[in-house]
Amino acid sequence: MTELAMQTAPVRGKRQQNKEQNTRAMLNAFESVLAREGIYNLRTQSLMDEAGLGKPALYNYFGGVSGLLKAWLKKNPLWPQATDLVEGHEYGQLDRLPVMERIRLSLIGAANHWHENEAVARLMAEELSGPTPFSETLAELRQQKQDEVTQNLASDAEILARDNWRILVVLYAAVLYASMRRLSDTQYLNLELHTEEGWNDFLSMISELIDDLALAAKVKEAAKDSIERQEGKSR
């Protein structure tokens, strides 16, 4: 290494360290301000005050607030990743489980994702209530993440069967709504979703409903087989 290189290496290292620290500070500031003020009231100056930096840092590192939002959502995705939906199981072995168990894992995994990422759930709730300055960015990112999950689910022929797909679509919407509704301190049909007890009760309802639907599917299939056997004997 030349003498010049030896002299400039510490400078480059310090700059890189400063960049990482400033980037982390702005990402943390975004989450704090979002949780405190919401997406509608999010202001650039509030972000920079929270981060303890000047506005030029925001544009140098992220190109603006939309770029900061995209960077934050890379670490805190709107939609659960495919691997989030199979907690406790090897993803490659998921197809060995009964179809209703796969649906259960998808629903509980999605619920846990939004439960553990309240800032994401709050962002989604506010954005869905009306246009925001970041609606276009959010729509783009939301579609990307939704597609990632949908593509994995859509590759499962059993889940795509009419009855199973309807169950997944309707209950997935219920889980998403409950995840956003729990951010308020109000009851929902006597459920205190904002408490751990109320939230766990809701997840238990989802799981029990899946059990009931799985049993109903078996009964329906048995009845169908019985009718077919009777028809076969009568021929």
N, C-alpha and C positions, 0 to 999 in steps of 0.2 A: 504494500500500500504506500502511495506517495505521501509526502509531507502534507500537501494540500488536501488530499483525501482524508488524512488523519485529522486535519483541523476542521473540515466541514462535516464529517460524520456525526460528531456530537450535536452539531447545529440541526442537521436533518432529523436526528433522533428526537431532539427536543421539540421540533416542529410537529413531528408525527404524534408525540405524546400529547402536546397541546391540542392537536386536532381531535384526537380520540376523546380527551377530557371534555372539550367543548361540544363535540357531537353528542356525547352521553348526557351532558348537562342540558342540552336543548331537547333531547328525547324525553328526559325525565320531566323537564319543565312542561312540555306539551301534555303529558299525561296528567300532571298536577293541575294545570289550568283547565284542561278539558273536564276533569272530575269536579272542579270547583265552580266553573263558570258555564260549562256547556259549549257545544259547538256554535250556537247562535251568537254567543257573546265573546267568543274567542278573538282576542285582539293581539296583533303582532307585538305591541309594546308590552303587554302583559306577559307574553312568552319570554321576551328578552329580559324583562325585570326579574322574572322567576329564575331564569338561567344565569343571571348576573353577567350578561354579555350585551354587546351592541348589535344593532340591526345588521351591520355588514357581515357579521359572522353567519347569520341565518342565510343570507344570499350566497355567501362564499361556499358554504358547506352543503346547502340543500336547494338553492335556487329560489327560495321563498317558502311560504307556509304550506303550500300544496306538496312540495317536495319533502318537507318535514313530516307531513301527514303520511305520505307513502312510506317513508323510512320507518316511522313508528308502527305502521300496520304490517310491515314485514316481520317485526318482532311480536306483534299482537294482532294476528289476522282476524278479519271479521268473521270468517266461517271456519269451523274446525277443519283441520287437516285430516286426510284419510286415516293416518295412524292414530289420531286422537279418538277415533270412533271405535277402536278395538282394544281399549285399555285392559291389560291383564291377559291378553292373548297374542300369540304370534300372528302378525298380519297375514303371512303367507298360508297360515293354517285356518284362517277364518272360514273358508268355504266348507270345512269339515263339520261345522256346527249346524244345527237345525236352522231353517230359514227364519223362524220367529226369534231365535236367539241372536241371529245376526241383526235383525231389525231392532231388538232390544239394545244391543250394544251401540248401534248407530244413534239411537235416541238418547240414551244415557250419556254417551260420549259427547254428543252435541250439548246437552244440558250442562255437563260439567265444564265444557269449554267456556260457555258464556257465564257460568257461575264464577269461575276462576278469573275471568277477565271482565270485571264489571265496567271498566272504562269503555271497552268495546261494545258491550251491551247498551250502555248509555248513548254512545255515539250512534248506534244503529237506531235506537228508539227516537232520538231527536231528528235524525236525518229522514226517517220514514214519516215523521209528522209534518214535513213540509220542506221546500227547497232551502238549501243552505249554500254559502259561497263555495262549498266543497262537494256539492252533489254529484257533479260530473266525475270527479276523481273517485268518489266513493262508489258510484255505479260501476265504473270500470274495474275497480279492485274487488268489489263484491261479486261481480260476474266471474272474474278469474278464479276466486276461491270456491265459489259455488260449483263451477264447472269441475274443479278438481275432485270434489266429493261426489258430485253427480256422476262423473265418468266412472268412478269406481263402483258405485251402487248400480249404475246402468249396465255394468258388465256381468252382473249377477242375474242369470236367467230366472231363478226362483223368485227373487225379489221383484222382478219385473212382471211376474204373473199378476193378473188384474187385481185380485183381492189383496195380495201382499203389498203391491205398490200403492193402493189406496190407503191402506193402513199407515204405511210409512209417510206418505205425503201429508195426511191429515194430522197425525201425531207429531210430525216434525214441526208443523206450523204451530201446534199447541205448545210444544217445548220452547220454540222461539218467542212466542208471545209471553209465556210465563217468565222467561228469562229477562225480558224487558220490563214486565209488570212488577217483578220483585224489587226493582229499584225504588219503587215508591213505598211509603210506610202504611199503605192502606190494605185492607183485607180484600181478598178475591174469593168470593163464594165461601166465606168462613175460613179460608186458608191464609195464614200469615206468611206469604211467600218470602218476605224480606228477612225472616228468621230462619236459622238453620233447621229448627224443628219443622216449620211449615214447608220449607223447601224439600226436606227429606220425605215428608208426607207426600208431596207432589210426585217425587221420583218413584216412591213406592206405588202410587196409583198407576203410573205409567207401566211399571214392571208387572203389577197384578193384572192390568188390562191386557198386556201382551200374553200372559198366561191364559187368561180367559179366551182370548182370540185364538190362541194355539189349540186349546181344547175344542173350541167351536169348529175349527177347521178339521180336526180329527173326526168329530162327530158327523160333520157334513160329508166327509170322504167315506166314512163307514156306511152312512145311509145311502150314498150313491152306489157303493159296491153292492150293498144288499139288494137295491132295486134292480141293478144289472143282473145279479144272480137269479133273482125271481123271474125276470124277463127271459133269461136264458132257459130256465126250466120250463117255462110256459110255451116255448117254441116247439 
